[in-house]
Structures are given as structure tokens and as C-alpha cells.
Amino acid sequence: MWHANREGGSRDLRDPRPPGLSIRVRRVYEDPEPGDGSRILVDGLWPRGLRKDAAALDDWLRDAAPSCELRTWYRHDPAKFAGVLCRAKTLRMA
């Protein structure tokens, strides 16, 4: 279900994010940029070679990260991304 917004665009009404909220995915090793907003790491493991004081992160959400089993199955294969989302939702509901 889609809804037209005042800016002339449209959004999926099933999307739980508030209108205007944007999420960008970036590598934790990249330097922060002025327009970044909150920087949140969603990973169960701390990145190798990165000191916690040098990470410039606002939060680290270990529990929101995919399981080791799911990460192993995915192996960064873009063709499996839809399957990752489906499996992650199934695991969260269990």
C-alpha cells in the first residue's frame, strides 16, 4: 500500500519508519561526515583493527545483528539478500 506525501513522493504505508527518516549503510572504517547523524554499528563482532575510541560511533547494537549461522549462509552474496531478510524476521519471531 502506497501513500502520496506532501513533497510529491510516495511511501509504503507498511514501512514502520517515520516519514523523512533515512538510513544509510556505511562501512565502520569510513571517516564520519558532517551530515551523518547518529552512527550505529549493527554487528555481533567488533571490527578488527578498530579501536573503540576511534570508531566515532553513537551506539553498538549487538543484539540486532544477524546470527553467526545467518552470516555464514549469506556470505555477502547479493542474490541472497531477500532470503537474509526473510530468515532474520523468522529468527526474531522465534
PDB file with one MODEL, atoms N, CA, C and O in Angstrom:
MODEL        1
ATOM      1  N   MET A   1       0.847  -1.162   0.000  1.00  0.00           N
ATOM      2  CA  MET A   1       0.000   0.000   0.000  1.00  0.00           C
ATOM      3  C   MET A   1       0.895   1.228   0.000  1.00  0.00           C
ATOM      4  O   MET A   1       1.799   1.338   0.829  1.00  0.00           O
ATOM      5  N   TRP A   2       0.658   2.137  -0.906  1.00  0.00           N
ATOM      6  CA  TRP A   2       1.474   3.332  -1.047  1.00  0.00           C
ATOM      7  C   TRP A   2       0.653   4.562  -0.742  1.00  0.00           C
ATOM      8  O   TRP A   2      -0.556   4.577  -0.971  1.00  0.00           O
ATOM      9  N   HIS A   3       1.291   5.587  -0.232  1.00  0.00           N
ATOM     10  CA  HIS A   3       0.621   6.829   0.120  1.00  0.00           C
ATOM     11  C   HIS A   3       1.427   8.001  -0.432  1.00  0.00           C
ATOM     12  O   HIS A   3       2.644   8.059  -0.252  1.00  0.00           O
ATOM     13  N   ALA A   4       0.755   8.931  -1.100  1.00  0.00           N
ATOM     14  CA  ALA A   4       1.436  10.132  -1.606  1.00  0.00           C
ATOM     15  C   ALA A   4       1.683  11.079  -0.437  1.00  0.00           C
ATOM     16  O   ALA A   4       0.816  11.263   0.417  1.00  0.00           O
ATOM     17  N   ASN A   5       2.863  11.673  -0.405  1.00  0.00           N
ATOM     18  CA  ASN A   5       3.144  12.626   0.663  1.00  0.00           C
ATOM     19  C   ASN A   5       3.146  14.050   0.128  1.00  0.00           C
ATOM     20  O   ASN A   5       3.030  14.262  -1.079  1.00  0.00           O
ATOM     21  N   ARG A   6       3.276  15.025   1.018  1.00  0.00           N
ATOM     22  CA  ARG A   6       3.209  16.437   0.626  1.00  0.00           C
ATOM     23  C   ARG A   6       4.320  16.858  -0.317  1.00  0.00           C
ATOM     24  O   ARG A   6       4.147  17.787  -1.105  1.00  0.00           O
ATOM     25  N   GLU A   7       5.449  16.187  -0.243  1.00  0.00           N
ATOM     26  CA  GLU A   7       6.582  16.557  -1.089  1.00  0.00           C
ATOM     27  C   GLU A   7       6.418  16.030  -2.510  1.00  0.00           C
ATOM     28  O   GLU A   7       7.301  16.224  -3.345  1.00  0.00           O
ATOM     29  N   GLY A   8       5.318  15.376  -2.791  1.00  0.00           N
ATOM     30  CA  GLY A   8       5.081  14.869  -4.135  1.00  0.00           C
ATOM     31  C   GLY A   8       5.560  13.452  -4.354  1.00  0.00           C
ATOM     32  O   GLY A   8       5.331  12.882  -5.421  1.00  0.00           O
ATOM     33  N   GLY A   9       6.221  12.872  -3.368  1.00  0.00           N
ATOM     34  CA  GLY A   9       6.680  11.495  -3.487  1.00  0.00           C
ATOM     35  C   GLY A   9       5.655  10.547  -2.899  1.00  0.00           C
ATOM     36  O   GLY A   9       4.533  10.948  -2.592  1.00  0.00           O
ATOM     37  N   SER A  10       6.027   9.323  -2.746  1.00  0.00           N
ATOM     38  CA  SER A  10       5.127   8.361  -2.122  1.00  0.00           C
ATOM     39  C   SER A  10       5.945   7.447  -1.233  1.00  0.00           C
ATOM     40  O   SER A  10       7.160   7.325  -1.385  1.00  0.00           O
ATOM     41  N   ARG A  11       5.252   6.803  -0.299  1.00  0.00           N
ATOM     42  CA  ARG A  11       5.942   5.874   0.586  1.00  0.00           C
ATOM     43  C   ARG A  11       5.035   4.693   0.870  1.00  0.00           C
ATOM     44  O   ARG A  11       3.811   4.795   0.786  1.00  0.00           O
ATOM     45  N   ASP A  12       5.649   3.578   1.207  1.00  0.00           N
ATOM     46  CA  ASP A  12       4.933   2.357   1.532  1.00  0.00           C
ATOM     47  C   ASP A  12       4.380   2.492   2.953  1.00  0.00           C
ATOM     48  O   ASP A  12       5.149   2.689   3.893  1.00  0.00           O
ATOM     49  N   LEU A  13       3.073   2.391   3.122  1.00  0.00           N
ATOM     50  CA  LEU A  13       2.466   2.553   4.442  1.00  0.00           C
ATOM     51  C   LEU A  13       2.819   1.424   5.402  1.00  0.00           C
ATOM     52  O   LEU A  13       2.622   1.558   6.610  1.00  0.00           O
ATOM     53  N   ARG A  14       3.340   0.306   4.879  1.00  0.00           N
ATOM     54  CA  ARG A  14       3.768  -0.795   5.748  1.00  0.00           C
ATOM     55  C   ARG A  14       5.147  -0.527   6.336  1.00  0.00           C
ATOM     56  O   ARG A  14       5.591  -1.252   7.227  1.00  0.00           O
ATOM     57  N   ASP A  15       5.826   0.503   5.849  1.00  0.00           N
ATOM     58  CA  ASP A  15       7.164   0.845   6.331  1.00  0.00           C
ATOM     59  C   ASP A  15       7.040   1.452   7.727  1.00  0.00           C
ATOM     60  O   ASP A  15       6.394   2.488   7.881  1.00  0.00           O
ATOM     61  N   PRO A  16       7.650   0.828   8.765  1.00  0.00           N
ATOM     62  CA  PRO A  16       7.497   1.323  10.136  1.00  0.00           C
ATOM     63  C   PRO A  16       8.284   2.593  10.437  1.00  0.00           C
ATOM     64  O   PRO A  16       8.080   3.210  11.483  1.00  0.00           O
ATOM     65  N   ARG A  17       9.180   2.994   9.539  1.00  0.00           N
ATOM     66  CA  ARG A  17       9.977   4.193   9.806  1.00  0.00           C
ATOM     67  C   ARG A  17       9.122   5.448   9.647  1.00  0.00           C
ATOM     68  O   ARG A  17       8.274   5.509   8.757  1.00  0.00           O
ATOM     69  N   PRO A  18       9.335   6.440  10.495  1.00  0.00           N
ATOM     70  CA  PRO A  18       8.602   7.700  10.332  1.00  0.00           C
ATOM     71  C   PRO A  18       8.971   8.361   9.007  1.00  0.00           C
ATOM     72  O   PRO A  18      10.094   8.192   8.533  1.00  0.00           O
ATOM     73  N   PRO A  19       8.051   9.110   8.397  1.00  0.00           N
ATOM     74  CA  PRO A  19       8.367   9.807   7.144  1.00  0.00           C
ATOM     75  C   PRO A  19       9.575  10.728   7.337  1.00  0.00           C
ATOM     76  O   PRO A  19       9.710  11.372   8.377  1.00  0.00           O
ATOM     77  N   GLY A  20      10.426  10.783   6.359  1.00  0.00           N
ATOM     78  CA  GLY A  20      11.596  11.654   6.424  1.00  0.00           C
ATOM     79  C   GLY A  20      12.823  10.997   7.048  1.00  0.00           C
ATOM     80  O   GLY A  20      13.915  11.563   6.991  1.00  0.00           O
ATOM     81  N   LEU A  21      12.668   9.833   7.634  1.00  0.00           N
ATOM     82  CA  LEU A  21      13.802   9.142   8.235  1.00  0.00           C
ATOM     83  C   LEU A  21      14.559   8.402   7.142  1.00  0.00           C
ATOM     84  O   LEU A  21      13.977   7.622   6.389  1.00  0.00           O
ATOM     85  N   SER A  22      15.834   8.649   7.064  1.00  0.00           N
ATOM     86  CA  SER A  22      16.631   7.920   6.082  1.00  0.00           C
ATOM     87  C   SER A  22      17.728   7.146   6.814  1.00  0.00           C
ATOM     88  O   SER A  22      18.293   7.601   7.808  1.00  0.00           O
ATOM     89  N   ILE A  23      17.997   5.982   6.287  1.00  0.00           N
ATOM     90  CA  ILE A  23      19.039   5.133   6.859  1.00  0.00           C
ATOM     91  C   ILE A  23      20.060   4.877   5.768  1.00  0.00           C
ATOM     92  O   ILE A  23      19.721   4.419   4.676  1.00  0.00           O
ATOM     93  N   ARG A  24      21.312   5.178   6.073  1.00  0.00           N
ATOM     94  CA  ARG A  24      22.391   4.909   5.124  1.00  0.00           C
ATOM     95  C   ARG A  24      23.282   3.833   5.709  1.00  0.00           C
ATOM     96  O   ARG A  24      23.560   3.822   6.908  1.00  0.00           O
ATOM     97  N   VAL A  25      23.720   2.943   4.863  1.00  0.00           N
ATOM     98  CA  VAL A  25      24.636   1.888   5.289  1.00  0.00           C
ATOM     99  C   VAL A  25      26.028   2.295   4.858  1.00  0.00           C
ATOM    100  O   VAL A  25      26.276   2.588   3.688  1.00  0.00           O
ATOM    101  N   ARG A  26      26.932   2.309   5.823  1.00  0.00           N
ATOM    102  CA  ARG A  26      28.317   2.681   5.529  1.00  0.00           C
ATOM    103  C   ARG A  26      29.246   1.734   6.260  1.00  0.00           C
ATOM    104  O   ARG A  26      28.852   1.076   7.223  1.00  0.00           O
ATOM    105  N   ARG A  27      30.470   1.672   5.799  1.00  0.00           N
ATOM    106  CA  ARG A  27      31.478   0.859   6.480  1.00  0.00           C
ATOM    107  C   ARG A  27      31.925   1.572   7.746  1.00  0.00           C
ATOM    108  O   ARG A  27      32.078   2.793   7.756  1.00  0.00           O
ATOM    109  N   VAL A  28      32.131   0.817   8.800  1.00  0.00           N
ATOM    110  CA  VAL A  28      32.530   1.390  10.077  1.00  0.00           C
ATOM    111  C   VAL A  28      33.920   2.026   9.992  1.00  0.00           C
ATOM    112  O   VAL A  28      34.264   2.887  10.802  1.00  0.00           O
ATOM    113  N   TYR A  29      34.712   1.598   9.014  1.00  0.00           N
ATOM    114  CA  TYR A  29      36.071   2.126   8.866  1.00  0.00           C
ATOM    115  C   TYR A  29      36.100   3.492   8.183  1.00  0.00           C
ATOM    116  O   TYR A  29      37.135   4.159   8.198  1.00  0.00           O
ATOM    117  N   GLU A  30      34.984   3.926   7.583  1.00  0.00           N
ATOM    118  CA  GLU A  30      34.938   5.228   6.916  1.00  0.00           C
ATOM    119  C   GLU A  30      34.912   6.342   7.945  1.00  0.00           C
ATOM    120  O   GLU A  30      34.311   6.206   9.010  1.00  0.00           O
ATOM    121  N   ASP A  31      35.574   7.452   7.613  1.00  0.00           N
ATOM    122  CA  ASP A  31      35.556   8.606   8.500  1.00  0.00           C
ATOM    123  C   ASP A  31      34.159   9.204   8.551  1.00  0.00           C
ATOM    124  O   ASP A  31      33.435   9.175   7.556  1.00  0.00           O
ATOM    125  N   PRO A  32      33.770   9.754   9.718  1.00  0.00           N
ATOM    126  CA  PRO A  32      32.460  10.393   9.807  1.00  0.00           C
ATOM    127  C   PRO A  32      32.382  11.616   8.890  1.00  0.00           C
ATOM    128  O   PRO A  32      33.383  12.284   8.634  1.00  0.00           O
ATOM    129  N   GLU A  33      31.166  11.892   8.403  1.00  0.00           N
ATOM    130  CA  GLU A  33      30.914  13.076   7.596  1.00  0.00           C
ATOM    131  C   GLU A  33      29.964  13.990   8.352  1.00  0.00           C
ATOM    132  O   GLU A  33      29.200  13.512   9.191  1.00  0.00           O
ATOM    133  N   PRO A  34      29.986  15.289   8.082  1.00  0.00           N
ATOM    134  CA  PRO A  34      29.143  16.231   8.831  1.00  0.00           C
ATOM    135  C   PRO A  34      27.657  15.877   8.826  1.00  0.00           C
ATOM    136  O   PRO A  34      26.988  16.088   9.838  1.00  0.00           O
ATOM    137  N   GLY A  35      27.119  15.353   7.737  1.00  0.00           N
ATOM    138  CA  GLY A  35      25.700  15.060   7.659  1.00  0.00           C
ATOM    139  C   GLY A  35      25.326  13.644   8.075  1.00  0.00           C
ATOM    140  O   GLY A  35      24.217  13.197   7.780  1.00  0.00           O
ATOM    141  N   ASP A  36      26.208  12.932   8.746  1.00  0.00           N
ATOM    142  CA  ASP A  36      25.957  11.538   9.094  1.00  0.00           C
ATOM    143  C   ASP A  36      24.786  11.334  10.044  1.00  0.00           C
ATOM    144  O   ASP A  36      24.042  10.365   9.889  1.00  0.00           O
ATOM    145  N   GLY A  37      24.602  12.189  10.993  1.00  0.00           N
ATOM    146  CA  GLY A  37      23.611  11.917  12.034  1.00  0.00           C
ATOM    147  C   GLY A  37      24.182  10.887  12.991  1.00  0.00           C
ATOM    148  O   GLY A  37      25.394  10.842  13.201  1.00  0.00           O
ATOM    149  N   SER A  38      23.329  10.064  13.573  1.00  0.00           N
ATOM    150  CA  SER A  38      23.793   9.041  14.513  1.00  0.00           C
ATOM    151  C   SER A  38      24.498   7.922  13.750  1.00  0.00           C
ATOM    152  O   SER A  38      24.036   7.473  12.702  1.00  0.00           O
ATOM    153  N   ARG A  39      25.617   7.490  14.300  1.00  0.00           N
ATOM    154  CA  ARG A  39      26.366   6.375  13.708  1.00  0.00           C
ATOM    155  C   ARG A  39      26.210   5.184  14.639  1.00  0.00           C
ATOM    156  O   ARG A  39      26.651   5.212  15.788  1.00  0.00           O
ATOM    157  N   ILE A  40      25.566   4.121  14.119  1.00  0.00           N
ATOM    158  CA  ILE A  40      25.256   2.953  14.937  1.00  0.00           C
ATOM    159  C   ILE A  40      25.822   1.713  14.259  1.00  0.00           C
ATOM    160  O   ILE A  40      25.544   1.450  13.089  1.00  0.00           O
ATOM    161  N   LEU A  41      26.609   0.962  14.997  1.00  0.00           N
ATOM    162  CA  LEU A  41      27.170  -0.292  14.497  1.00  0.00           C
ATOM    163  C   LEU A  41      26.195  -1.422  14.823  1.00  0.00           C
ATOM    164  O   LEU A  41      25.840  -1.620  15.985  1.00  0.00           O
ATOM    165  N   VAL A  42      25.761  -2.162  13.802  1.00  0.00           N
ATOM    166  CA  VAL A  42      24.878  -3.311  13.995  1.00  0.00           C
ATOM    167  C   VAL A  42      25.670  -4.537  13.555  1.00  0.00           C
ATOM    168  O   VAL A  42      25.629  -4.941  12.393  1.00  0.00           O
ATOM    169  N   ASP A  43      26.378  -5.110  14.495  1.00  0.00           N
ATOM    170  CA  ASP A  43      27.212  -6.276  14.228  1.00  0.00           C
ATOM    171  C   ASP A  43      27.482  -6.965  15.557  1.00  0.00           C
ATOM    172  O   ASP A  43      27.639  -6.305  16.584  1.00  0.00           O
ATOM    173  N   GLY A  44      27.534  -8.266  15.538  1.00  0.00           N
ATOM    174  CA  GLY A  44      27.799  -9.014  16.761  1.00  0.00           C
ATOM    175  C   GLY A  44      29.258  -9.034  17.151  1.00  0.00           C
ATOM    176  O   GLY A  44      29.592  -9.322  18.300  1.00  0.00           O
ATOM    177  N   LEU A  45      30.126  -8.732  16.212  1.00  0.00           N
ATOM    178  CA  LEU A  45      31.566  -8.746  16.456  1.00  0.00           C
ATOM    179  C   LEU A  45      32.142  -7.351  16.261  1.00  0.00           C
ATOM    180  O   LEU A  45      31.727  -6.622  15.360  1.00  0.00           O
ATOM    181  N   TRP A  46      33.093  -6.984  17.101  1.00  0.00           N
ATOM    182  CA  TRP A  46      33.754  -5.689  16.925  1.00  0.00           C
ATOM    183  C   TRP A  46      34.697  -5.797  15.726  1.00  0.00           C
ATOM    184  O   TRP A  46      35.393  -6.803  15.589  1.00  0.00           O
ATOM    185  N   PRO A  47      34.736  -4.785  14.855  1.00  0.00           N
ATOM    186  CA  PRO A  47      35.595  -4.825  13.660  1.00  0.00           C
ATOM    187  C   PRO A  47      37.081  -4.909  14.017  1.00  0.00           C
ATOM    188  O   PRO A  47      37.561  -4.225  14.921  1.00  0.00           O
ATOM    189  N   ARG A  48      37.786  -5.757  13.291  1.00  0.00           N
ATOM    190  CA  ARG A  48      39.223  -5.932  13.519  1.00  0.00           C
ATOM    191  C   ARG A  48      39.981  -4.643  13.247  1.00  0.00           C
ATOM    192  O   ARG A  48      39.681  -3.908  12.306  1.00  0.00           O
ATOM    193  N   GLY A  49      40.957  -4.393  14.085  1.00  0.00           N
ATOM    194  CA  GLY A  49      41.868  -3.283  13.876  1.00  0.00           C
ATOM    195  C   GLY A  49      41.282  -1.914  14.162  1.00  0.00           C
ATOM    196  O   GLY A  49      41.928  -0.908  13.864  1.00  0.00           O
ATOM    197  N   LEU A  50      40.090  -1.833  14.726  1.00  0.00           N
ATOM    198  CA  LEU A  50      39.454  -0.544  15.012  1.00  0.00           C
ATOM    199  C   LEU A  50      39.347  -0.366  16.519  1.00  0.00           C
ATOM    200  O   LEU A  50      38.699  -1.153  17.210  1.00  0.00           O
ATOM    201  N   ARG A  51      39.990   0.675  17.009  1.00  0.00           N
ATOM    202  CA  ARG A  51      39.896   0.972  18.438  1.00  0.00           C
ATOM    203  C   ARG A  51      38.526   1.565  18.746  1.00  0.00           C
ATOM    204  O   ARG A  51      37.997   2.350  17.958  1.00  0.00           O
ATOM    205  N   LYS A  52      37.956   1.200  19.872  1.00  0.00           N
ATOM    206  CA  LYS A  52      36.629   1.695  20.231  1.00  0.00           C
ATOM    207  C   LYS A  52      36.601   3.210  20.359  1.00  0.00           C
ATOM    208  O   LYS A  52      35.607   3.841  20.001  1.00  0.00           O
ATOM    209  N   ASP A  53      37.670   3.797  20.860  1.00  0.00           N
ATOM    210  CA  ASP A  53      37.693   5.257  20.997  1.00  0.00           C
ATOM    211  C   ASP A  53      37.855   5.965  19.651  1.00  0.00           C
ATOM    212  O   ASP A  53      37.570   7.158  19.553  1.00  0.00           O
ATOM    213  N   ALA A  54      38.303   5.261  18.621  1.00  0.00           N
ATOM    214  CA  ALA A  54      38.490   5.860  17.298  1.00  0.00           C
ATOM    215  C   ALA A  54      37.309   5.594  16.357  1.00  0.00           C
ATOM    216  O   ALA A  54      37.305   6.075  15.224  1.00  0.00           O
ATOM    217  N   ALA A  55      36.324   4.844  16.810  1.00  0.00           N
ATOM    218  CA  ALA A  55      35.232   4.422  15.927  1.00  0.00           C
ATOM    219  C   ALA A  55      34.219   5.527  15.632  1.00  0.00           C
ATOM    220  O   ALA A  55      33.516   5.445  14.624  1.00  0.00           O
ATOM    221  N   ALA A  56      34.122   6.537  16.459  1.00  0.00           N
ATOM    222  CA  ALA A  56      33.160   7.640  16.279  1.00  0.00           C
ATOM    223  C   ALA A  56      31.731   7.110  16.146  1.00  0.00           C
ATOM    224  O   ALA A  56      30.979   7.544  15.273  1.00  0.00           O
ATOM    225  N   LEU A  57      31.363   6.171  17.017  1.00  0.00           N
ATOM    226  CA  LEU A  57      30.023   5.581  16.999  1.00  0.00           C
ATOM    227  C   LEU A  57      29.183   6.136  18.144  1.00  0.00           C
ATOM    228  O   LEU A  57      29.702   6.478  19.207  1.00  0.00           O
ATOM    229  N   ASP A  58      27.877   6.218  17.906  1.00  0.00           N
ATOM    230  CA  ASP A  58      26.948   6.638  18.953  1.00  0.00           C
ATOM    231  C   ASP A  58      26.396   5.439  19.727  1.00  0.00           C
ATOM    232  O   ASP A  58      26.010   5.565  20.889  1.00  0.00           O
ATOM    233  N   ASP A  59      26.363   4.282  19.073  1.00  0.00           N
ATOM    234  CA  ASP A  59      25.834   3.099  19.739  1.00  0.00           C
ATOM    235  C   ASP A  59      26.319   1.847  19.014  1.00  0.00           C
ATOM    236  O   ASP A  59      26.715   1.901  17.849  1.00  0.00           O
ATOM    237  N   TRP A  60      26.281   0.722  19.724  1.00  0.00           N
ATOM    238  CA  TRP A  60      26.644  -0.572  19.146  1.00  0.00           C
ATOM    239  C   TRP A  60      25.528  -1.542  19.497  1.00  0.00           C
ATOM    240  O   TRP A  60      25.387  -1.928  20.657  1.00  0.00           O
ATOM    241  N   LEU A  61      24.734  -1.941  18.514  1.00  0.00           N
ATOM    242  CA  LEU A  61      23.583  -2.812  18.730  1.00  0.00           C
ATOM    243  C   LEU A  61      23.942  -4.259  18.383  1.00  0.00           C
ATOM    244  O   LEU A  61      23.652  -4.733  17.285  1.00  0.00           O
ATOM    245  N   ARG A  62      24.567  -4.946  19.322  1.00  0.00           N
ATOM    246  CA  ARG A  62      24.986  -6.332  19.098  1.00  0.00           C
ATOM    247  C   ARG A  62      23.783  -7.253  18.890  1.00  0.00           C
ATOM    248  O   ARG A  62      23.815  -8.142  18.039  1.00  0.00           O
ATOM    249  N   ASP A  63      22.720  -7.035  19.676  1.00  0.00           N
ATOM    250  CA  ASP A  63      21.561  -7.937  19.635  1.00  0.00           C
ATOM    251  C   ASP A  63      20.733  -7.794  18.367  1.00  0.00           C
ATOM    252  O   ASP A  63      19.936  -8.680  18.057  1.00  0.00           O
ATOM    253  N   ALA A  64      20.897  -6.709  17.631  1.00  0.00           N
ATOM    254  CA  ALA A  64      20.152  -6.511  16.380  1.00  0.00           C
ATOM    255  C   ALA A  64      20.889  -7.118  15.182  1.00  0.00           C
ATOM    256  O   ALA A  64      20.349  -7.150  14.077  1.00  0.00           O
ATOM    257  N   ALA A  65      22.082  -7.585  15.388  1.00  0.00           N
ATOM    258  CA  ALA A  65      22.907  -8.133  14.306  1.00  0.00           C
ATOM    259  C   ALA A  65      22.431  -9.527  13.917  1.00  0.00           C
ATOM    260  O   ALA A  65      21.830 -10.227  14.732  1.00  0.00           O
ATOM    261  N   PRO A  66      22.694  -9.937  12.678  1.00  0.00           N
ATOM    262  CA  PRO A  66      22.346 -11.300  12.263  1.00  0.00           C
ATOM    263  C   PRO A  66      23.157 -12.338  13.039  1.00  0.00           C
ATOM    264  O   PRO A  66      24.264 -12.061  13.498  1.00  0.00           O
ATOM    265  N   SER A  67      22.597 -13.517  13.175  1.00  0.00           N
ATOM    266  CA  SER A  67      23.287 -14.598  13.879  1.00  0.00           C
ATOM    267  C   SER A  67      24.506 -15.057  13.069  1.00  0.00           C
ATOM    268  O   SER A  67      24.608 -14.779  11.874  1.00  0.00           O
ATOM    269  N   CYS A  68      25.409 -15.748  13.720  1.00  0.00           N
ATOM    270  CA  CYS A  68      26.582 -16.299  13.023  1.00  0.00           C
ATOM    271  C   CYS A  68      26.149 -17.271  11.926  1.00  0.00           C
ATOM    272  O   CYS A  68      26.745 -17.306  10.850  1.00  0.00           O
ATOM    273  N   GLU A  69      25.107 -18.061  12.207  1.00  0.00           N
ATOM    274  CA  GLU A  69      24.592 -19.012  11.228  1.00  0.00           C
ATOM    275  C   GLU A  69      24.089 -18.283   9.982  1.00  0.00           C
ATOM    276  O   GLU A  69      24.363 -18.706   8.859  1.00  0.00           O
ATOM    277  N   LEU A  70      23.356 -17.191  10.179  1.00  0.00           N
ATOM    278  CA  LEU A  70      22.828 -16.426   9.047  1.00  0.00           C
ATOM    279  C   LEU A  70      23.955 -15.751   8.261  1.00  0.00           C
ATOM    280  O   LEU A  70      23.923 -15.722   7.031  1.00  0.00           O
ATOM    281  N   ARG A  71      24.937 -15.215   8.960  1.00  0.00           N
ATOM    282  CA  ARG A  71      26.077 -14.580   8.284  1.00  0.00           C
ATOM    283  C   ARG A  71      26.845 -15.588   7.443  1.00  0.00           C
ATOM    284  O   ARG A  71      27.264 -15.283   6.327  1.00  0.00           O
ATOM    285  N   THR A  72      27.027 -16.789   7.980  1.00  0.00           N
ATOM    286  CA  THR A  72      27.747 -17.832   7.253  1.00  0.00           C
ATOM    287  C   THR A  72      26.987 -18.238   5.998  1.00  0.00           C
ATOM    288  O   THR A  72      27.588 -18.429   4.941  1.00  0.00           O
ATOM    289  N   TRP A  73      25.662 -18.373   6.110  1.00  0.00           N
ATOM    290  CA  TRP A  73      24.838 -18.743   4.956  1.00  0.00           C
ATOM    291  C   TRP A  73      24.868 -17.647   3.885  1.00  0.00           C
ATOM    292  O   TRP A  73      24.955 -17.949   2.694  1.00  0.00           O
ATOM    293  N   TYR A  74      24.798 -16.392   4.296  1.00  0.00           N
ATOM    294  CA  TYR A  74      24.724 -15.266   3.362  1.00  0.00           C
ATOM    295  C   TYR A  74      26.024 -15.063   2.591  1.00  0.00           C
ATOM    296  O   TYR A  74      26.007 -14.951   1.365  1.00  0.00           O
ATOM    297  N   ARG A  75      27.137 -15.016   3.291  1.00  0.00           N
ATOM    298  CA  ARG A  75      28.472 -14.826   2.696  1.00  0.00           C
ATOM    299  C   ARG A  75      28.535 -13.660   1.706  1.00  0.00           C
ATOM    300  O   ARG A  75      29.219 -13.747   0.686  1.00  0.00           O
ATOM    301  N   HIS A  76      27.838 -12.591   2.001  1.00  0.00           N
ATOM    302  CA  HIS A  76      27.847 -11.348   1.203  1.00  0.00           C
ATOM    303  C   HIS A  76      27.448 -11.566  -0.249  1.00  0.00           C
ATOM    304  O   HIS A  76      27.947 -10.882  -1.143  1.00  0.00           O
ATOM    305  N   ASP A  77      26.558 -12.510  -0.484  1.00  0.00           N
ATOM    306  CA  ASP A  77      26.061 -12.785  -1.826  1.00  0.00           C
ATOM    307  C   ASP A  77      24.805 -11.946  -2.062  1.00  0.00           C
ATOM    308  O   ASP A  77      23.766 -12.240  -1.472  1.00  0.00           O
ATOM    309  N   PRO A  78      24.864 -10.907  -2.908  1.00  0.00           N
ATOM    310  CA  PRO A  78      23.707 -10.040  -3.129  1.00  0.00           C
ATOM    311  C   PRO A  78      22.454 -10.797  -3.571  1.00  0.00           C
ATOM    312  O   PRO A  78      21.343 -10.342  -3.296  1.00  0.00           O
ATOM    313  N   ALA A  79      22.600 -11.913  -4.233  1.00  0.00           N
ATOM    314  CA  ALA A  79      21.447 -12.694  -4.685  1.00  0.00           C
ATOM    315  C   ALA A  79      20.674 -13.291  -3.501  1.00  0.00           C
ATOM    316  O   ALA A  79      19.504 -13.646  -3.642  1.00  0.00           O
ATOM    317  N   LYS A  80      21.316 -13.400  -2.350  1.00  0.00           N
ATOM    318  CA  LYS A  80      20.674 -13.986  -1.172  1.00  0.00           C
ATOM    319  C   LYS A  80      20.079 -12.939  -0.230  1.00  0.00           C
ATOM    320  O   LYS A  80      19.565 -13.299   0.829  1.00  0.00           O
ATOM    321  N   PHE A  81      20.136 -11.657  -0.585  1.00  0.00           N
ATOM    322  CA  PHE A  81      19.726 -10.609   0.343  1.00  0.00           C
ATOM    323  C   PHE A  81      18.269 -10.746   0.766  1.00  0.00           C
ATOM    324  O   PHE A  81      17.974 -10.620   1.955  1.00  0.00           O
ATOM    325  N   ALA A  82      17.350 -10.999  -0.157  1.00  0.00           N
ATOM    326  CA  ALA A  82      15.936 -11.166   0.196  1.00  0.00           C
ATOM    327  C   ALA A  82      15.770 -12.342   1.160  1.00  0.00           C
ATOM    328  O   ALA A  82      14.963 -12.277   2.087  1.00  0.00           O
ATOM    329  N   GLY A  83      16.527 -13.408   0.941  1.00  0.00           N
ATOM    330  CA  GLY A  83      16.477 -14.559   1.839  1.00  0.00           C
ATOM    331  C   GLY A  83      16.988 -14.228   3.226  1.00  0.00           C
ATOM    332  O   GLY A  83      16.486 -14.762   4.215  1.00  0.00           O
ATOM    333  N   VAL A  84      17.982 -13.352   3.314  1.00  0.00           N
ATOM    334  CA  VAL A  84      18.513 -12.920   4.610  1.00  0.00           C
ATOM    335  C   VAL A  84      17.424 -12.197   5.386  1.00  0.00           C
ATOM    336  O   VAL A  84      17.232 -12.454   6.575  1.00  0.00           O
ATOM    337  N   LEU A  85      16.705 -11.287   4.717  1.00  0.00           N
ATOM    338  CA  LEU A  85      15.650 -10.547   5.401  1.00  0.00           C
ATOM    339  C   LEU A  85      14.561 -11.486   5.909  1.00  0.00           C
ATOM    340  O   LEU A  85      14.102 -11.354   7.044  1.00  0.00           O
ATOM    341  N   CYS A  86      14.152 -12.421   5.082  1.00  0.00           N
ATOM    342  CA  CYS A  86      13.117 -13.387   5.462  1.00  0.00           C
ATOM    343  C   CYS A  86      13.570 -14.248   6.635  1.00  0.00           C
ATOM    344  O   CYS A  86      12.827 -14.430   7.598  1.00  0.00           O
ATOM    345  N   ARG A  87      14.786 -14.777   6.555  1.00  0.00           N
ATOM    346  CA  ARG A  87      15.311 -15.627   7.631  1.00  0.00           C
ATOM    347  C   ARG A  87      15.504 -14.839   8.920  1.00  0.00           C
ATOM    348  O   ARG A  87      15.248 -15.359  10.007  1.00  0.00           O
ATOM    349  N   ALA A  88      15.955 -13.581   8.812  1.00  0.00           N
ATOM    350  CA  ALA A  88      16.170 -12.755  10.002  1.00  0.00           C
ATOM    351  C   ALA A  88      14.841 -12.489  10.716  1.00  0.00           C
ATOM    352  O   ALA A  88      14.766 -12.558  11.942  1.00  0.00           O
ATOM    353  N   LYS A  89      13.795 -12.186   9.943  1.00  0.00           N
ATOM    354  CA  LYS A  89      12.473 -11.958  10.556  1.00  0.00           C
ATOM    355  C   LYS A  89      11.976 -13.224  11.241  1.00  0.00           C
ATOM    356  O   LYS A  89      11.413 -13.156  12.334  1.00  0.00           O
ATOM    357  N   THR A  90      12.177 -14.371  10.614  1.00  0.00           N
ATOM    358  CA  THR A  90      11.746 -15.637  11.192  1.00  0.00           C
ATOM    359  C   THR A  90      12.486 -15.904  12.509  1.00  0.00           C
ATOM    360  O   THR A  90      11.880 -16.337  13.489  1.00  0.00           O
ATOM    361  N   LEU A  91      13.788 -15.644  12.525  1.00  0.00           N
ATOM    362  CA  LEU A  91      14.573 -15.870  13.738  1.00  0.00           C
ATOM    363  C   LEU A  91      14.181 -14.917  14.852  1.00  0.00           C
ATOM    364  O   LEU A  91      14.159 -15.310  16.018  1.00  0.00           O
ATOM    365  N   ARG A  92      13.872 -13.670  14.517  1.00  0.00           N
ATOM    366  CA  ARG A  92      13.487 -12.672  15.531  1.00  0.00           C
ATOM    367  C   ARG A  92      12.158 -13.031  16.188  1.00  0.00           C
ATOM    368  O   ARG A  92      11.952 -12.758  17.371  1.00  0.00           O
ATOM    369  N   MET A  93      11.252 -13.647  15.414  1.00  0.00           N
ATOM    370  CA  MET A  93       9.937 -14.001  15.954  1.00  0.00           C
ATOM    371  C   MET A  93       9.978 -15.266  16.801  1.00  0.00           C
ATOM    372  O   MET A  93       9.067 -15.518  17.590  1.00  0.00           O
ATOM    373  N   ALA A  94      11.035 -16.063  16.640  1.00  0.00           N
ATOM    374  CA  ALA A  94      11.135 -17.324  17.390  1.00  0.00           C
ATOM    375  C   ALA A  94      11.518 -17.092  18.837  1.00  0.00           C
ATOM    376  O   ALA A  94      11.645 -18.047  19.604  1.00  0.00           O
TER     377      ALA A  94
ENDMDL
END
